[in-house]
Amino acid sequence: MLNDAEHGRWVAALGPEAIGELSYRFVGGRVVLLTTWVDPAYRNHRVATELVARVLDEIRETGKKITIICPVVGEFIERNPEYADLIDKVHPGAGAHPEPERAGAVPDEELTAVERDLT
């Protein structure tokens, strides 16, 4: 796995070939996990699962929290609750499953701008 910080993505590679990626942005000191993509030839071979696990392990080492836009990441954490502590409690993101309670949450203008850019 390679963190391509210049392009805001972690890349899963098989030799020189990129077979998957997880895109991200930094917003308000958090890592916003945007989308996961796996080459169709490698789907159903645990590429996304391995990629997400490695990305979350790397984020854990930095001490940062995550906001989940990507539903693949949300589903992974639902199946692997040992990663749930990484989710930012105020800004869990639309991809968090189930979406945690957001007591006293205020709109995150930076995240709203990122989400607008994605559409």
All heavy atoms as an XYZ file, in Angstrom:
926
protein
N       0.850     -1.176      0.000
C       0.000      0.000      0.000
C       0.891      1.234      0.000
O       1.900      1.289      0.689
C      -0.903     -0.002      1.231
C      -1.825      1.186      1.254
S      -2.844      1.283      2.714
C      -1.677      1.875      3.904
N       0.500      2.217     -0.778
C       1.244      3.453     -0.923
C       0.323      4.621     -0.619
O      -0.802      4.669     -1.129
C       1.770      3.574     -2.359
C       2.266      4.937     -2.812
C       3.604      5.247     -2.150
C       2.390      4.967     -4.316
N       0.787      5.555      0.214
C       0.021      6.768      0.472
C       0.477      7.819     -0.533
O       1.563      8.371     -0.415
C       0.233      7.256      1.910
C      -0.629      8.462      2.237
O      -1.284      9.027      1.365
N      -0.621      8.854      3.484
N      -0.354      8.070     -1.528
C      -0.084      9.085     -2.546
C      -0.682     10.391     -2.039
O      -1.765     10.803     -2.447
C      -0.714      8.639     -3.873
C      -0.543      9.648     -4.994
O       0.126     10.697     -4.785
O      -1.091      9.403     -6.085
N       0.031     11.051     -1.115
C      -0.482     12.257     -0.458
C      -0.725     13.385     -1.454
O      -1.652     14.185     -1.275
C       0.485     12.702      0.638
N       0.072     13.456     -2.500
C      -0.096     14.521     -3.493
C      -1.484     14.473     -4.143
O      -2.083     15.494     -4.438
C       0.990     14.410     -4.567
C       0.918     15.515     -5.607
C       2.021     15.420     -6.649
O       3.046     14.754     -6.388
O       1.848     16.014     -7.716
N      -1.999     13.251     -4.351
C      -3.308     13.084     -4.977
C      -4.396     12.702     -3.973
O      -5.529     12.417     -4.371
C      -3.226     12.037     -6.096
C      -2.345     12.468     -7.213
N      -1.056     11.984     -7.377
C      -2.527     13.369     -8.202
C      -0.502     12.560     -8.431
N      -1.374     13.406     -8.953
N      -4.062     12.647     -2.684
C      -5.055     12.357     -1.656
C      -5.663     10.972     -1.777
O      -6.875     10.818     -1.756
N      -4.791      9.960     -1.874
C      -5.311      8.593     -1.984
C      -4.274      7.593     -1.494
O      -3.069      7.806     -1.614
C      -5.692      8.268     -3.418
C      -4.502      8.319     -4.349
C      -4.883      8.198     -5.797
N      -3.655      8.205     -6.598
C      -3.574      7.780     -7.814
N      -4.640      7.313     -8.420
N      -2.436      7.826     -8.465
N      -4.784      6.520     -0.921
C      -3.963      5.353     -0.622
C      -4.170      4.401     -1.782
O      -5.308      4.204     -2.234
C      -4.385      4.692      0.680
C      -3.837      5.344      1.907
C      -2.591      5.184      2.441
C      -4.525      6.239      2.777
N      -2.469      5.932      3.592
C      -3.649      6.585      3.815
C      -5.811      6.787      2.775
C      -3.998      7.446      4.848
C      -6.166      7.648      3.793
C      -5.256      7.968      4.815
N      -3.109      3.779     -2.267
C      -3.189      2.920     -3.444
C      -2.758      1.508     -3.084
O      -1.713      1.304     -2.464
C      -2.288      3.466     -4.576
C      -2.335      2.553     -5.792
C      -2.687      4.886     -4.943
N      -3.579      0.530     -3.478
C      -3.217     -0.885     -3.381
C      -2.661     -1.270     -4.743
O      -3.297     -1.012     -5.769
C      -4.440     -1.730     -3.046
N      -1.479     -1.875     -4.756
C      -0.841     -2.222     -6.024
C      -0.436     -3.684     -6.029
O      -0.133     -4.275     -4.998
C       0.367     -1.336     -6.257
N      -0.446     -4.244     -7.219
C       0.057     -5.586     -7.459
C       1.182     -5.390     -8.470
O       0.923     -5.157     -9.645
C      -1.048     -6.479     -8.010
C      -0.735     -7.959     -8.142
C      -0.367     -8.559     -6.779
C      -1.933     -8.700     -8.709
N       2.428     -5.405     -7.973
C       3.545     -5.012     -8.825
C       3.388     -3.536     -9.159
O       3.054     -2.736     -8.302
N       3.570     -3.177    -10.425
C       3.434     -1.765    -10.812
C       1.982     -1.334    -11.049
O       1.710     -0.166    -11.260
C       4.239     -1.683    -12.110
C       4.101     -3.053    -12.694
C       4.075     -4.000    -11.511
N       1.060     -2.289    -11.013
C      -0.333     -2.027    -11.363
C      -1.175     -1.649    -10.139
O      -1.223     -2.376     -9.153
C      -0.920     -3.294    -12.004
C      -2.345     -3.156    -12.440
C      -2.899     -4.460    -13.004
O      -2.184     -5.482    -13.016
O      -4.062     -4.442    -13.402
N      -1.846     -0.473    -10.200
C      -2.782     -0.070     -9.149
C      -4.057     -0.894     -9.311
O      -4.653     -0.924    -10.385
C      -3.104      1.411     -9.252
N      -4.444     -1.605     -8.247
C      -5.645     -2.440     -8.330
C      -6.759     -1.920     -7.417
O      -7.860     -2.439     -7.436
C      -5.334     -3.914     -8.008
C      -4.786     -4.071     -6.591
C      -4.385     -4.492     -9.044
C      -4.661     -5.524     -6.139
N      -6.454     -0.892     -6.627
C      -7.475     -0.313     -5.765
C      -6.978      0.976     -5.163
O      -5.777      1.245     -5.131
N      -7.921      1.801     -4.700
C      -7.533      3.031     -4.029
C      -8.640      3.504     -3.093
O      -9.810      3.178     -3.276
C      -7.150      4.123     -5.011
C      -8.284      4.699     -5.804
C      -7.816      5.804     -6.747
O      -6.842      5.615     -7.482
O      -8.469      6.866     -6.728
N      -8.213      4.245     -2.088
C      -9.127      4.876     -1.135
C      -8.737      6.347     -1.086
O      -7.621      6.685     -0.683
C      -8.997      4.236      0.248
C      -9.788      4.842      1.402
C     -11.260      5.000      1.075
C      -9.622      3.998      2.648
N      -9.633      7.214     -1.579
C      -9.328      8.644     -1.629
C      -9.711      9.311     -0.312
O     -10.620      8.864      0.389
C     -10.027      9.314     -2.807
O     -11.419      9.202     -2.686
N      -9.003     10.392      0.010
C      -9.218     11.087      1.272
C      -8.868     12.563      1.154
O      -8.213     12.984      0.201
C      -8.376     10.449      2.382
C      -6.883     10.648      2.218
C      -6.230     11.723      2.823
C      -6.119      9.777      1.455
C      -4.863     11.912      2.661
C      -4.755      9.955      1.297
C      -4.135     11.031      1.897
O      -2.782     11.226      1.744
N      -9.314     13.318      2.133
C      -8.949     14.725      2.305
C      -8.788     14.967      3.794
O      -9.407     14.291      4.607
C     -10.038     15.671      1.788
C     -10.347     15.557      0.321
C      -9.225     16.117     -0.557
N      -9.523     15.971     -1.956
C      -9.229     14.917     -2.703
N      -8.631     13.875     -2.177
N      -9.528     14.874     -3.974
N      -7.988     15.946      4.137
C      -7.894     16.388      5.523
C      -8.848     17.566      5.694
O      -8.799     18.511      4.916
C      -6.466     16.823      5.877
C      -5.496     15.681      5.920
C      -4.525     15.538      4.955
C      -5.570     14.733      6.937
C      -3.627     14.479      4.991
C      -4.681     13.667      6.984
C      -3.712     13.546      6.005
N      -9.727     17.473      6.683
C     -10.676     18.549      6.973
C     -10.717     18.733      8.480
O     -11.021     17.788      9.221
C     -12.103     18.211      6.442
C     -13.095     19.294      6.851
C     -12.094     18.036      4.934
N     -10.407     19.934      8.933
C     -10.500     20.237     10.357
C      -9.692     19.298     11.234
O     -10.129     18.947     12.320
N      -8.528     18.851     10.768
C      -7.690     17.961     11.559
C      -8.107     16.500     11.517
O      -7.501     15.660     12.173
N      -9.160     16.179     10.752
C      -9.615     14.799     10.604
C      -9.252     14.292      9.213
O      -8.998     15.067      8.307
C     -11.140     14.714     10.757
C     -11.658     15.182     12.082
C     -13.187     15.097     12.169
N     -13.922     15.540     11.009
C     -14.206     16.818     10.740
N     -13.796     17.783     11.518
N     -14.917     17.126      9.687
N      -9.299     12.969      9.056
C      -9.124     12.361      7.742
C     -10.520     11.993      7.252
O     -11.210     11.185      7.872
C      -8.228     11.103      7.802
C      -8.022     10.546      6.403
C      -6.890     11.420      8.467
N     -10.941     12.610      6.167
C     -12.245     12.314      5.577
C     -12.024     11.255      4.501
O     -11.333     11.498      3.511
C     -12.894     13.579      4.973
C     -14.249     13.242      4.369
C     -13.036     14.661      6.042
N     -12.597     10.073      4.718
C     -12.448      8.953      3.784
C     -13.584      9.043      2.773
O     -14.752      8.872      3.116
C     -12.449      7.639      4.555
C     -11.321      7.554      5.599
C     -11.453      6.300      6.438
C      -9.963      7.636      4.938
N     -13.239      9.310      1.514
C     -14.221      9.675      0.500
C     -14.774      8.512     -0.309
O     -15.978      8.283     -0.324
C     -13.610     10.715     -0.444
C     -13.149     12.008      0.236
C     -12.322     12.846     -0.734
C     -14.339     12.777      0.755
N     -13.918      7.817     -1.038
C     -14.386      6.727     -1.906
C     -13.355      5.611     -1.978
O     -12.157      5.858     -1.876
C     -14.648      7.212     -3.352
O     -13.433      7.711     -3.903
C     -15.717      8.280     -3.412
N     -13.856      4.402     -2.181
C     -12.990      3.243     -2.398
C     -13.287      2.716     -3.793
O     -14.446      2.612     -4.195
C     -13.277      2.140     -1.354
O     -13.067      2.674     -0.052
C     -12.372      0.940     -1.551
N     -12.236      2.377     -4.515
C     -12.362      1.805     -5.851
C     -11.449      0.590     -5.938
O     -10.318      0.619     -5.454
C     -11.958      2.832     -6.910
C     -11.817      2.232     -8.271
C     -12.814      2.030     -9.181
C     -10.621      1.732     -8.871
N     -12.308      1.431    -10.315
C     -10.956      1.240    -10.143
C      -9.301      1.645     -8.448
C     -10.023      0.681    -11.005
C      -8.360      1.076     -9.307
C      -8.725      0.609    -10.569
N     -11.963     -0.485     -6.544
C     -11.148     -1.675     -6.816
C     -11.365     -2.052     -8.277
O     -12.498     -2.087     -8.763
C     -11.528     -2.852     -5.884
C     -10.796     -4.120     -6.284
C     -11.248     -2.511     -4.433
N     -10.269     -2.338     -8.966
C     -10.324     -2.786    -10.358
C     -11.281     -3.982    -10.428
O     -11.177     -4.905     -9.618
C      -8.923     -3.194    -10.800
C      -8.863     -3.622    -12.254
O      -9.617     -4.540    -12.653
O      -8.037     -3.066    -12.979
N     -12.225     -3.977    -11.382
C     -13.200     -5.069    -11.464
C     -12.576     -6.470    -11.502
O     -13.145     -7.419    -10.981
C     -13.960     -4.770    -12.762
C     -13.851     -3.288    -12.923
C     -12.480     -2.933    -12.380
N     -11.396     -6.611    -12.084
C     -10.744     -7.923    -12.158
C     -10.322     -8.441    -10.781
O     -10.090     -9.631    -10.618
C      -9.530     -7.853    -13.083
N     -10.233     -7.543     -9.794
C      -9.766     -7.935     -8.463
C     -10.854     -7.850     -7.399
O     -10.583     -8.040     -6.222
C      -8.561     -7.072     -8.057
C      -7.380     -7.341     -8.945
C      -7.124     -6.530    -10.050
C      -6.548     -8.422     -8.709
C      -6.052     -6.792    -10.887
C      -5.468     -8.685     -9.538
C      -5.234     -7.869    -10.632
O      -4.172     -8.142    -11.463
N     -12.074     -7.567     -7.802
C     -13.166     -7.512     -6.831
C     -13.461     -8.916     -6.311
O     -13.211     -9.902     -6.989
C     -14.407     -6.881     -7.457
C     -14.156     -5.406     -7.734
C     -15.339     -4.675     -8.269
N     -14.923     -3.290     -8.555
C     -15.536     -2.507     -9.397
N     -16.611     -2.932    -10.033
N     -15.092     -1.285     -9.597
N     -13.963     -8.998     -5.097
C     -14.251    -10.270     -4.428
C     -12.987    -11.068     -4.128
O     -13.028    -12.291     -4.033
C     -15.253    -11.109     -5.225
C     -16.565    -10.373     -5.396
O     -17.106     -9.825     -4.442
N     -17.055    -10.324     -6.622
N     -11.858    -10.355     -4.002
C     -10.601    -10.982     -3.609
C     -10.016    -10.291     -2.374
O      -8.813    -10.318     -2.166
C      -9.588    -10.937     -4.763
C      -9.964    -11.812     -5.910
N     -10.690    -11.370     -6.991
C      -9.738    -13.125     -6.133
C     -10.885    -12.363     -7.830
N     -10.305    -13.449     -7.336
N     -10.876     -9.643     -1.594
C     -10.511     -8.986     -0.335
C      -9.574     -7.790     -0.505
O      -8.933     -7.365      0.453
C      -9.925     -9.990      0.663
C     -10.913    -11.089      1.044
C     -10.448    -11.987      2.151
N      -9.910    -11.328      3.327
C     -10.634    -10.818      4.325
N     -11.933    -10.893      4.297
N     -10.033    -10.250      5.350
N      -9.492     -7.230     -1.705
C      -8.625     -6.073     -1.927
C      -9.128     -4.876     -1.130
O      -8.356     -4.232     -0.415
C      -8.512     -5.723     -3.431
C      -7.756     -4.417     -3.638
C      -7.840     -6.864     -4.187
N     -10.427     -4.572     -1.220
C     -10.978     -3.435     -0.484
C     -10.844     -3.646      1.017
O     -10.466     -2.731      1.753
C     -12.439     -3.197     -0.862
N     -11.110     -4.847      1.493
C     -11.009     -5.154      2.924
C      -9.592     -4.930      3.423
O      -9.374     -4.284      4.453
C     -11.439     -6.615      3.184
O     -12.798     -6.759      2.781
C     -11.295     -6.987      4.645
N      -8.623     -5.439      2.699
C      -7.220     -5.285      3.096
C      -6.785     -3.825      3.023
O      -6.085     -3.326      3.906
C      -6.332     -6.153      2.204
C      -4.920     -6.269      2.684
C      -4.762     -7.004      4.007
O      -5.599     -7.857      4.340
O      -3.784     -6.701      4.717
N      -7.209     -3.131      1.974
C      -6.860     -1.720      1.807
C      -7.423     -0.886      2.957
O      -6.698     -0.102      3.580
C      -7.377     -1.206      0.458
C      -7.170      0.275      0.161
C      -5.684      0.628      0.135
C      -7.826      0.640     -1.166
N      -8.707     -1.052      3.255
C      -9.338     -0.280      4.330
C      -8.673     -0.582      5.666
O      -8.375      0.333      6.445
C     -10.862     -0.533      4.379
C     -11.485      0.093      5.621
C     -11.541      0.006      3.116
N      -8.407     -1.851      5.948
C      -7.762     -2.213      7.221
C      -6.397     -1.546      7.354
O      -6.071     -0.990      8.411
C      -7.626     -3.734      7.332
N      -5.612     -1.581      6.307
C      -4.268     -0.981      6.360
C      -4.342      0.534      6.501
O      -3.555      1.137      7.231
C      -3.462     -1.367      5.128
C      -3.067     -2.823      5.150
C      -2.209     -3.167      3.972
N      -1.908     -4.591      3.958
C      -0.937     -5.106      3.239
N      -0.175     -4.344      2.481
N      -0.722     -6.402      3.268
N      -5.279      1.163      5.789
C      -5.457      2.616      5.902
C      -5.852      2.978      7.330
O      -5.278      3.902      7.928
C      -6.511      3.121      4.891
C      -6.963      4.538      5.230
C      -5.953      3.057      3.470
N      -6.816      2.263      7.898
C      -7.254      2.572      9.265
C      -6.137      2.337     10.274
O      -5.984      3.116     11.229
C      -8.505      1.763      9.618
C      -9.752      2.123      8.810
C     -10.910      1.200      9.180
C     -10.144      3.585      8.985
N      -5.330      1.305     10.066
C      -4.185      1.076     10.952
C      -3.199      2.242     10.861
O      -2.663      2.699     11.879
C      -3.480     -0.237     10.608
C      -4.283     -1.463     11.014
O      -5.186     -1.356     11.887
O      -4.005     -2.552     10.461
N      -2.968      2.725      9.651
C      -2.047      3.849      9.467
C      -2.599      5.118     10.126
O      -1.864      5.866     10.768
C      -1.789      4.084      7.980
C      -0.714      5.112      7.710
C      -0.332      5.193      6.249
O      -0.070      4.147      5.626
O      -0.280      6.321      5.728
N      -3.895      5.357      9.963
C      -4.510      6.530     10.586
C      -4.433      6.418     12.107
O      -4.139      7.401     12.795
C      -5.967      6.705     10.110
C      -5.989      7.091      8.629
C      -6.694      7.765     10.957
C      -7.360      7.051      7.992
N      -4.675      5.240     12.646
C      -4.593      5.039     14.098
C      -3.219      5.458     14.626
O      -3.103      6.094     15.661
C      -4.874      3.586     14.467
C      -4.909      3.356     15.983
C      -5.126      1.925     16.367
N      -6.355      1.327     15.879
C      -7.566      1.553     16.388
N      -7.724      2.385     17.380
N      -8.614      0.936     15.887
N      -2.163      5.125     13.879
C      -0.807      5.475     14.300
C      -0.597      6.986     14.373
O       0.231      7.449     15.149
C       0.219      4.858     13.347
C       0.309      3.353     13.465
C       1.274      2.745     12.458
O       2.071      3.497     11.852
O       1.222      1.523     12.281
N      -1.347      7.761     13.589
C      -1.193      9.219     13.590
C      -1.975      9.870     14.727
O      -1.753     11.037     15.022
C      -1.682      9.845     12.270
O      -3.108      9.738     12.186
C      -1.007      9.210     11.071
N      -2.933      9.125     15.308
C      -3.759      9.690     16.367
C      -4.922     10.522     15.861
O      -5.654     11.115     16.646
N      -5.128     10.574     14.546
C      -6.228     11.357     13.971
C      -7.539     10.579     14.039
O      -7.551      9.362     14.179
C      -5.929     11.729     12.530
C      -4.760     12.690     12.380
C      -4.671     13.194     10.970
C      -3.521     14.133     10.753
N      -3.494     15.285     11.602
N      -8.636     11.292     13.922
C      -9.968     10.709     13.841
C     -10.408     10.739     12.383
O      -9.832     11.443     11.544
C     -10.972     11.484     14.702
C     -10.683     11.399     16.191
C     -10.881     10.000     16.707
C     -10.687      9.916     18.208
N     -10.795      8.558     18.693
N     -11.460      9.970     12.071
C     -11.941      9.895     10.693
C     -13.395     10.342     10.593
O     -14.168     10.238     11.544
C     -11.818      8.472     10.112
C     -12.663      7.469     10.899
C     -10.359      8.052     10.042
C     -12.731      6.078     10.271
N     -13.721     10.863      9.425
C     -15.084     11.126      9.019
C     -15.311     10.254      7.792
O     -14.495     10.263      6.871
C     -15.291     12.618      8.683
O     -15.102     13.382      9.874
C     -16.683     12.876      8.131
N     -16.392      9.496      7.801
C     -16.620      8.505      6.743
C     -17.682      8.984      5.758
O     -18.835      9.173      6.126
C     -17.075      7.157      7.344
C     -16.080      6.685      8.407
C     -17.256      6.117      6.254
C     -16.604      5.551      9.253
N     -17.271      9.164      4.521
C     -18.204      9.423      3.427
C     -18.413      8.120      2.657
O     -19.508      7.789      2.240
C     -17.673     10.527      2.480
C     -17.393     11.822      3.253
C     -18.642     10.771      1.329
C     -18.567     12.397      3.999
N     -17.356      7.354      2.507
C     -17.377      6.106      1.740
C     -18.140      5.008      2.489
O     -17.740      4.614      3.585
C     -15.947      5.647      1.485
S     -15.861      4.048      0.656
N     -19.213      4.478      1.902
C     -19.967      3.415      2.573
C     -19.178      2.119      2.741
O     -19.446      1.349      3.662
C     -21.197      3.214      1.685
C     -20.845      3.815      0.375
C     -19.815      4.871      0.627
N     -18.178      1.868      1.895
C     -17.361      0.664      2.036
C     -16.616      0.711      3.369
O     -16.537     -0.295      4.088
C     -16.377      0.518      0.847
C     -15.399     -0.619      1.073
C     -17.146      0.313     -0.454
N     -16.086      1.874      3.723
C     -15.383      2.028      4.999
C     -16.359      1.860      6.152
O     -16.064      1.169      7.136
C     -14.664      3.391      5.079
C     -14.050      3.599      6.461
C     -13.606      3.511      3.995
N     -17.548      2.453      6.038
C     -18.562      2.311      7.086
C     -18.958      0.864      7.303
O     -19.067      0.403      8.449
N     -19.153      0.120      6.235
C     -19.508     -1.296      6.345
C     -18.361     -2.103      6.940
O     -18.585     -3.019      7.733
C     -19.900     -1.840      4.966
C     -21.212     -1.258      4.467
C     -21.455     -1.509      2.988
O     -20.685     -2.287      2.362
O     -22.410     -0.925      2.457
N     -17.122     -1.759      6.574
C     -15.959     -2.456      7.135
C     -15.912     -2.266      8.654
O     -15.711     -3.224      9.402
C     -14.660     -1.936      6.492
C     -13.433     -2.515      7.122
C     -12.910     -3.718      6.679
C     -12.797     -1.864      8.181
C     -11.776     -4.268      7.275
C     -11.668     -2.403      8.778
C     -11.162     -3.612      8.328
N     -16.113     -1.035      9.112
C     -16.055     -0.767     10.549
C     -17.224     -1.428     11.271
O     -17.066     -1.920     12.385
C     -15.986      0.744     10.829
C     -14.635      1.273     10.334
C     -16.168      1.041     12.324
C     -14.451      2.772     10.453
N     -18.368     -1.495     10.618
C     -19.510     -2.191     11.229
C     -19.157     -3.671     11.456
O     -19.513     -4.248     12.483
C     -20.742     -2.062     10.334
C     -21.994     -2.620     10.963
C     -23.233     -2.354     10.126
O     -23.105     -2.031      8.927
O     -24.336     -2.478     10.678
N     -18.426     -4.287     10.528
C     -18.015     -5.687     10.661
C     -16.782     -5.859     11.551
O     -16.496     -6.964     12.000
C     -17.720     -6.294      9.280
C     -18.949     -6.511      8.424
C     -18.629     -7.310      7.165
N     -17.418     -6.910      6.465
C     -17.342     -5.969      5.528
N     -18.419     -5.311      5.161
N     -16.195     -5.696      4.939
N     -16.033     -4.769     11.755
C     -14.792     -4.797     12.540
C     -14.834     -3.664     13.566
O     -14.135     -2.654     13.417
C     -13.582     -4.640     11.613
C     -13.492     -5.754     10.599
O     -12.975     -6.826     10.885
N     -14.036     -5.521      9.406
N     -15.655     -3.821     14.618
C     -15.885     -2.721     15.557
C     -14.654     -2.263     16.332
O     -14.691     -1.216     16.973
C     -16.961     -3.273     16.492
C     -16.917     -4.747     16.325
C     -16.424     -5.010     14.936
N     -13.567     -2.999     16.249
C     -12.336     -2.551     16.919
C     -11.795     -1.253     16.305
O     -10.927     -0.605     16.885
C     -11.260     -3.642     16.900
C     -10.753     -4.036     15.533
C     -11.541     -5.148     14.841
O     -12.712     -5.399     15.206
O     -10.982     -5.782     13.934
N     -12.324     -0.859     15.140
C     -11.915      0.399     14.507
C     -12.894      1.546     14.804
O     -12.648      2.678     14.406
C     -11.805      0.223     12.988
C     -10.656     -0.647     12.573
C     -10.854     -1.976     12.222
C      -9.361     -0.147     12.526
C      -9.795     -2.787     11.831
C      -8.293     -0.950     12.135
C      -8.520     -2.263     11.788
O      -7.462     -3.058     11.397
N     -13.988      1.274     15.487
C     -15.026      2.290     15.719
C     -14.514      3.488     16.501
O     -15.027      4.598     16.349
C     -16.228      1.667     16.420
N     -13.497      3.296     17.332
C     -12.963      4.410     18.117
C     -12.287      5.472     17.245
O     -12.049      6.586     17.707
C     -11.970      3.903     19.171
C     -10.745      3.244     18.539
O     -10.921      2.310     17.734
O      -9.622      3.677     18.859
N     -12.009      5.168     15.991
C     -11.397      6.138     15.092
C     -12.397      7.162     14.564
O     -12.010      8.231     14.103
C     -10.751      5.430     13.899
C      -9.549      4.537     14.208
C      -9.127      3.790     12.956
C      -8.410      5.364     14.756
N     -13.687      6.850     14.630
C     -14.715      7.729     14.068
C     -14.869      8.969     14.938
O     -15.054      8.874     16.148
C     -16.065      6.991     13.946
C     -15.920      5.767     13.039
C     -17.139      7.933     13.412
C     -17.150      4.876     13.028
N     -14.799     10.133     14.298
C     -15.003     11.395     15.004
C     -16.454     11.433     15.497
O     -17.379     11.256     14.715
C     -14.723     12.561     14.054
C     -14.808     13.901     14.742
O     -15.941     14.394     14.880
O     -13.770     14.428     15.144
N     -16.631     11.651     16.784
C     -17.974     11.596     17.366
C     -18.849     12.770     16.952
O     -20.048     12.634     16.839
C     -17.873     11.508     18.885
C     -17.274     10.181     19.334
C     -17.354      9.971     20.815
C     -16.687      8.716     21.303
N     -16.439      7.651     20.396
N     -18.259     13.925     16.696
C     -19.038     15.092     16.293
C     -19.346     15.055     14.799
O     -20.424     15.430     14.367
C     -18.309     16.405     16.669
C     -19.073     17.627     16.176
C     -18.110     16.480     18.184
N     -18.402     14.574     14.005
C     -18.565     14.525     12.545
C     -18.271     13.118     12.034
O     -17.242     12.882     11.399
C     -17.629     15.525     11.872
C     -17.819     16.923     12.327
N     -18.937     17.667     11.998
C     -17.063     17.718     13.122
C     -18.845     18.856     12.556
N     -17.719     18.912     13.253
N     -19.172     12.147     12.299
C     -18.908     10.762     11.873
C     -18.962     10.585     10.358
O     -18.280      9.729      9.816
C     -20.009      9.956     12.556
C     -21.104     10.944     12.795
C     -20.426     12.265     13.030
N     -19.788     11.383      9.683
C     -19.912     11.290      8.233
C     -21.103     10.461      7.802
O     -21.606      9.623      8.546
N     -21.539     10.693      6.590
C     -22.722     10.030      6.050
C     -22.516      8.549      5.806
O     -23.482      7.804      5.687
C     -23.134     10.712      4.743
N     -21.254      8.090      5.744
C     -20.986      6.682      5.472
C     -20.863      5.821      6.710
O     -20.683      4.615      6.605
N     -20.960      6.428      7.897
C     -20.838      5.659      9.139
C     -22.073      4.783      9.318
O     -23.194      5.233      9.105
C     -20.668      6.597     10.332
N     -21.866      3.502      9.694
C     -22.965      2.538      9.877
C     -22.857      1.878     11.225
O     -21.845      1.237     11.487
C     -22.902      1.420      8.835
C     -23.112      1.872      7.443
N     -24.341      2.200      6.941
C     -22.241      2.061      6.428
C     -24.214      2.544      5.682
N     -22.946      2.473      5.359
N     -23.821      1.877     12.058
C     -24.924      2.838     11.993
C     -24.391      4.199     12.372
O     -23.409      4.302     13.094
C     -25.912      2.315     13.028
C     -25.067      1.575     14.004
C     -23.906      1.009     13.214
N     -25.030      5.232     11.864
C     -24.536      6.572     12.151
C     -24.634      6.849     13.638
O     -25.709      6.744     14.224
C     -25.336      7.611     11.366
C     -24.711      8.978     11.447
C     -25.309      9.937     10.445
O     -25.655      9.530      9.341
O     -25.416     11.114     10.809
N     -23.493      7.165     14.271
C     -23.504      7.420     15.716
C     -24.306      8.658     16.077
O     -24.543      9.525     15.247
C     -22.025      7.643     16.048
C     -21.259      7.124     14.880
C     -22.174      7.236     13.699
N     -24.720      8.728     17.336
C     -25.408      9.910     17.851
C     -24.463     11.097     17.768
O     -23.279     10.975     18.039
C     -25.789      9.684     19.315
C     -26.684      8.493     19.533
C     -28.134      8.878     19.666
O     -28.406     10.028     20.025
O     -28.985      8.027     19.417
N     -25.006     12.250     17.419
C     -24.182     13.445     17.316
C     -24.698     14.505     18.270
O     -25.275     15.488     17.847
C     -24.198     13.983     15.898
C     -23.534     13.073     14.923
C     -23.310     13.793     13.647
N     -24.161     13.258     12.610
C     -24.175     13.713     11.379
N     -23.439     14.724     11.046
N     -24.952     13.170     10.483
N     -24.467     14.307     19.530
C     -24.923     15.256     20.538
C     -24.233     16.594     20.327
O     -23.017     16.686     20.303
C     -24.629     14.720     21.935
N     -25.032     17.622     20.145
C     -24.496     18.973     20.018
C     -23.711     19.212     18.741
O     -22.903     20.131     18.668
N     -23.944     18.417     17.732
C     -23.200     18.571     16.488
C     -23.587     19.865     15.788
O     -24.742     20.278     15.805
C     -23.461     17.390     15.567
N     -22.607     20.499     15.196
C     -22.838     21.707     14.409
C     -22.409     21.397     12.982
O     -21.552     20.544     12.764
C     -22.032     22.911     14.965
C     -22.548     23.304     16.324
C     -20.566     22.606     15.021
N     -23.014     22.076     12.003
C     -22.609     21.799     10.622
C     -21.119     22.051     10.432
O     -20.554     22.995     10.966
C     -23.445     22.807      9.813
C     -24.594     23.157     10.697
C     -24.075     23.058     12.106
N     -20.490     21.187      9.689
C     -19.068     21.279      9.400
C     -18.928     21.915      8.018
O     -19.068     21.253      7.008
C     -18.458     19.873      9.446
C     -16.946     19.877      9.297
O     -16.408     20.829      8.689
O     -16.328     18.924      9.775
N     -18.655     23.215      7.986
C     -18.626     23.940      6.718
C     -17.555     23.419      5.774
O     -17.774     23.323      4.576
C     -18.434     25.432      6.981
C     -19.632     26.056      7.669
C     -19.421     27.525      8.002
O     -18.489     28.138      7.445
O     -20.192     28.042      8.812
N     -16.376     23.063      6.309
C     -15.315     22.538      5.457
C     -15.724     21.217      4.825
O     -15.505     20.984      3.644
C     -14.035     22.331      6.256
C     -13.333     23.608      6.663
C     -12.090     23.288      7.469
O     -11.026     23.128      6.860
O     -12.214     23.179      8.698
N     -16.343     20.321      5.611
C     -16.766     19.036      5.090
C     -17.882     19.212      4.069
O     -17.898     18.551      3.034
C     -17.216     18.114      6.226
C     -17.631     16.721      5.812
C     -16.515     16.015      5.050
C     -18.031     15.910      7.015
N     -18.813     20.124      4.335
C     -19.889     20.394      3.385
C     -19.307     20.841      2.047
O     -19.772     20.419      0.992
C     -20.848     21.455      3.956
O     -21.383     20.972      5.184
C     -21.989     21.751      2.996
N     -18.263     21.660      2.083
C     -17.607     22.112      0.855
C     -16.975     20.944      0.103
O     -17.076     20.850     -1.112
C     -16.567     23.175      1.165
N     -16.325     20.015      0.832
C     -15.725     18.833      0.209
C     -16.809     17.986     -0.438
O     -16.680     17.546     -1.573
C     -14.924     18.013      1.237
C     -14.533     16.648      0.658
C     -13.684     18.760      1.680
N     -17.907     17.745      0.282
C     -18.990     16.932     -0.266
C     -19.584     17.582     -1.511
O     -19.917     16.906     -2.469
C     -20.067     16.712      0.784
C     -19.611     15.778      1.901
C     -20.611     15.660      3.028
O     -21.293     16.659      3.345
O     -20.708     14.571      3.603
N     -19.714     18.925     -1.506
C     -20.242     19.637     -2.686
C     -19.314     19.437     -3.869
O     -19.755     19.238     -4.999
C     -20.345     21.125     -2.362
C     -21.752     21.644     -2.282
C     -21.846     23.153     -2.304
N     -20.754     23.861     -1.661
C     -20.745     24.250     -0.383
N     -21.755     23.995      0.391
N     -19.709     24.893      0.094
N     -17.989     19.456     -3.614
C     -17.017     19.282     -4.696
C     -17.102     17.902     -5.316
O     -16.744     17.699     -6.464
C     -15.598     19.520     -4.196
C     -15.323     20.983     -3.883
O     -16.133     21.849     -4.313
O     -14.324     21.273     -3.212
N     -17.548     16.903     -4.538
C     -17.612     15.533     -5.042
C     -18.799     15.303     -5.957
O     -18.814     14.360     -6.737
C     -17.700     14.545     -3.868
C     -16.451     14.464     -2.996
C     -16.726     13.584     -1.789
C     -15.283     13.927     -3.793
N     -19.825     16.139     -5.858
C     -21.019     15.925     -6.685
C     -20.977     16.678     -7.976
O     -20.173     17.471     -8.253
C     -22.297     16.326     -5.917
O     -22.182     17.673     -5.510
C     -22.496     15.430     -4.741
